[in-house]
Amino acid sequence: QVSALTTAQLVKLETVDLAALSTAQVRSLTTDQLVKLTTDQIVSLTTAQAVALSTSQVSALTTAQLVKLETVDIASMTSAQIGALTSDQVGALTTDQLTALS
């Protein structure tokens, strides 16, 4: 159970290990766990994993994490996920990420 990992254990996962998690496993991460992921770990998320994030997980992402999501990840998010972004998160999006929303 990935959700049973402590944040200290989770941040020790290699990016290849994180990328190998199923979408259900990624979705089972608590917001406390998710915000502790390094930016390298966030970059390693697949588009399917990014799209599997719940709205509460999306809104919990730090701005540093959010800008590390690939443009295709942002473009593939649902309307509900995009709507869950905070004003600080929207302000932090890169030009390419913003363009992907249109």
SERO-4910 file (N, C-alpha, C, O; in steps of 0.05 Angstrom, whole numbers):
BEGIN
 pado doro    nc1    nc2    nc3   cac1   cac2   cac3    cc1    cc2    cc3    oc1    oc2    oc3
  Gln    A     17    -24      0      0      0      0     18     25      0     31     31     20
  Val    A     17     39    -22     33     63    -25     24     84     -4     41     99      6
  Ser    A     -1     86      1    -11    107     19     -1    102     48     -3    120     65
  Ala    A      9     78     54     19     72     80     48     81     84     58     82    107
  Leu    A     61     88     62     88     98     65     89    125     79     71    142     76
  Thr    A    109    129     95    113    155    108    123    174     87    134    165     66
  Thr    A    121    200     92    132    219     72    162    216     70    173    220     48
  Ala    A    175    208     92    204    204     90    211    181     72    231    181     57
  Gln    A    195    160     73    199    137     55    193    144     26    207    136      8
  Leu    A    171    159     23    162    165     -4    182    182    -20    187    177    -43
  Val    A    194    201     -6    213    218    -20    239    204    -27    255    213    -43
  Lys    A    243    180    -16    267    164    -22    262    146    -47    281    134    -57
  Leu    A    237    145    -57    232    129    -81    247    142   -104    246    166   -108
  Glu    A    259    125   -120    272    134   -145    250    143   -165    227    133   -163
  Thr    A    257    160   -183    237    170   -202    226    147   -219    202    147   -226
  Val    A    242    128   -225    233    105   -241    212     88   -226    194     77   -237
  Asp    A    216     87   -199    197     72   -182    170     87   -181    149     75   -182
  Leu    A    172    114   -179    147    130   -178    132    128   -204    108    126   -204
  Ala    A    146    129   -226    134    127   -253    121    100   -257    103     97   -274
  Ala    A    130     80   -243    119     53   -246     93     48   -229     80     27   -232
  Leu    A     86     67   -212     62     64   -197     37     65   -215     37     79   -235
  Ser    A     17     50   -207     -8     51   -223    -22     78   -217    -16     92   -198
  Thr    A    -41     84   -234    -56    109   -230    -72    107   -204    -75    127   -190
  Ala    A    -81     84   -197    -96     80   -171    -77     85   -148    -86     97   -128
  Gln    A    -52     76   -150    -33     80   -128    -27    110   -125    -25    120   -103
  Val    A    -23    124   -147    -18    153   -146    -42    167   -134    -38    185   -118
  Arg    A    -65    159   -142    -90    172   -132    -93    167   -102   -107    182    -88
  Ser    A    -81    145    -92    -84    138    -63    -66    154    -45    -68    154    -21
  Leu    A    -47    169    -57    -29    185    -41    -45    207    -27    -63    219    -39
  Thr    A    -38    212     -3    -51    234     12    -39    260      2    -18    261    -10
  Thr    A    -53    282      7    -42    308     -1    -17    314     14      1    326      3
  Asp    A    -15    305     39     10    309     54     33    294     41     56    304     40
  Gln    A     28    270     30     49    255     17     56    269    -10     80    272    -17
  Leu    A     36    277    -24     40    289    -51     57    314    -50     75    317    -66
  Val    A     52    331    -31     67    356    -30     96    352    -21    112    371    -24
  Lys    A    102    329    -11    130    323     -3    147    312    -26    171    309    -24
  Leu    A    134    305    -49    148    295    -71    167    316    -82    160    340    -82
  Thr    A    190    308    -90    210    327   -101    201    335   -130    184    322   -142
  Thr    A    212    356   -140    205    364   -167    214    343   -187    201    340   -208
  Asp    A    236    330   -182    245    308   -200    224    285   -200    219    273   -221
  Gln    A    213    280   -177    192    259   -175    167    267   -190    155    251   -204
  Ile    A    160    293   -188    136    303   -202    141    301   -233    123    293   -247
  Val    A    165    308   -242    171    306   -270    168    278   -280    160    273   -303
  Ser    A    174    259   -263    173    230   -272    144    219   -274    141    198   -285
  Leu    A    124    234   -264     97    224   -267     89    223   -296     96    240   -312
  Thr    A     75    202   -303     66    199   -330     41    216   -334     29    225   -314
  Thr    A     33    221   -358      8    236   -363    -16    222   -351    -33    235   -339
  Ala    A    -17    196   -353    -39    180   -341    -40    184   -311    -61    187   -299
  Gln    A    -16    185   -298    -15    190   -269    -25    218   -262    -39    222   -243
  Ala    A    -16    238   -278    -24    265   -272    -54    269   -276    -66    283   -260
  Val    A    -65    256   -296    -94    259   -301   -110    244   -279   -133    250   -274
  Ala    A    -97    224   -266   -111    209   -245   -112    224   -218   -126    215   -200
  Leu    A    -97    245   -216    -97    260   -191   -125    271   -185   -139    280   -203
  Ser    A   -133    270   -160   -159    281   -152   -157    311   -152   -135    323   -152
  Thr    A   -180    325   -151   -180    354   -149   -166    364   -124   -152    384   -125
  Ser    A   -169    349   -102   -155    358    -77   -125    354    -79   -110    370    -68
  Gln    A   -117    333    -94    -88    330    -98    -77    352   -116    -56    363   -111
  Val    A    -91    358   -137    -83    380   -155    -80    406   -140    -60    420   -143
  Ser    A   -100    413   -125    -99    439   -111    -78    439    -89    -71    460    -79
  Ala    A    -69    415    -80    -48    414    -59    -20    416    -71     -1    422    -56
  Leu    A    -17    413    -97     10    415   -109     22    442   -103      8    462   -104
  Thr    A     47    442    -97     61    468    -94     65    481   -121     64    466   -141
  Thr    A     69    506   -122     74    519   -148     99    508   -161    101    505   -185
  Ala    A    119    502   -145    144    490   -155    139    463   -168    151    456   -188
  Gln    A    121    447   -156    114    421   -168     97    425   -193    102    411   -213
  Leu    A     78    443   -192     60    446   -215     75    454   -240     69    444   -262
  Val    A     93    472   -238    108    481   -262    126    459   -274    135    462   -296
  Lys    A    130    438   -259    147    416   -268    130    395   -283    141    377   -296
  Leu    A    103    397   -282     87    379   -298     90    386   -327     92    409   -335
  Glu    A     91    366   -343     95    370   -372     70    384   -383     48    381   -373
  Thr    A     74    398   -405     52    412   -418     29    393   -425      6    400   -423
  Val    A     37    370   -435     16    350   -443      1    341   -418    -23    334   -421
  Asp    A     13    340   -395     -1    333   -370    -22    354   -364    -45    347   -357
  Ile    A    -15    379   -366    -34    400   -361    -56    400   -381    -80    403   -374
  Ala    A    -49    397   -407    -69    396   -428    -89    373   -425   -112    375   -434
  Ser    A    -80    351   -413    -97    327   -410   -114    328   -385   -131    310   -382
  Met    A   -110    347   -368   -126    348   -343   -155    354   -349   -162    366   -370
  Thr    A   -172    345   -332   -201    349   -335   -208    378   -327   -192    392   -315
  Ser    A   -231    386   -335   -241    413   -327   -242    416   -297   -236    437   -286
  Ala    A   -250    394   -283   -251    395   -254   -223    399   -242   -220    414   -222
  Gln    A   -203    386   -253   -176    389   -243   -166    418   -247   -154    430   -229
  Ile    A   -171    428   -271   -162    455   -277   -177    475   -259   -165    494   -249
  Gly    A   -202    470   -255   -218    487   -237   -209    486   -208   -214    505   -193
  Ala    A   -195    465   -200   -185    462   -173   -160    477   -168   -151    481   -145
  Leu    A   -147    487   -189   -122    502   -186   -128    528   -170   -148    541   -174
  Thr    A   -110    534   -152   -112    559   -137   -102    583   -154    -89    578   -175
  Ser    A   -108    607   -146    -99    630   -161    -68    631   -161    -57    639   -182
  Asp    A    -55    623   -140    -26    623   -139    -15    602   -159      4    607   -173
  Gln    A    -29    579   -161    -20    559   -180    -23    568   -209     -5    565   -225
  Val    A    -46    581   -215    -51    591   -242    -30    612   -249    -19    612   -271
  Gly    A    -24    629   -230     -4    650   -234     24    639   -239     41    652   -251
  Ala    A     29    614   -229     56    602   -232     59    586   -258     81    579   -265
  Leu    A     37    580   -271     38    564   -296     56    578   -316     57    603   -319
  Thr    A     71    562   -331     88    573   -352     71    581   -376     48    573   -378
  Thr    A     83    596   -393     69    605   -418     59    580   -433     37    580   -443
  Asp    A     77    561   -436     69    536   -451     46    521   -437     28    511   -451
  Gln    A     47    520   -411     25    507   -397     -1    522   -400    -22    510   -404
  Leu    A      0    549   -399    -24    565   -403    -35    561   -431    -59    559   -435
  Thr    A    -17    561   -450    -25    557   -478    -39    530   -482    -58    527   -497
  Ala    A    -29    510   -468    -41    483   -469    -69    482   -459    -84    463   -466
  Leu    A    -77    501   -443   -104    501   -432   -124    511   -452   -148    506   -449
  Ser    A   -115    526   -472   -134    537   -491   -141    519   -515   -157    527   -532
***
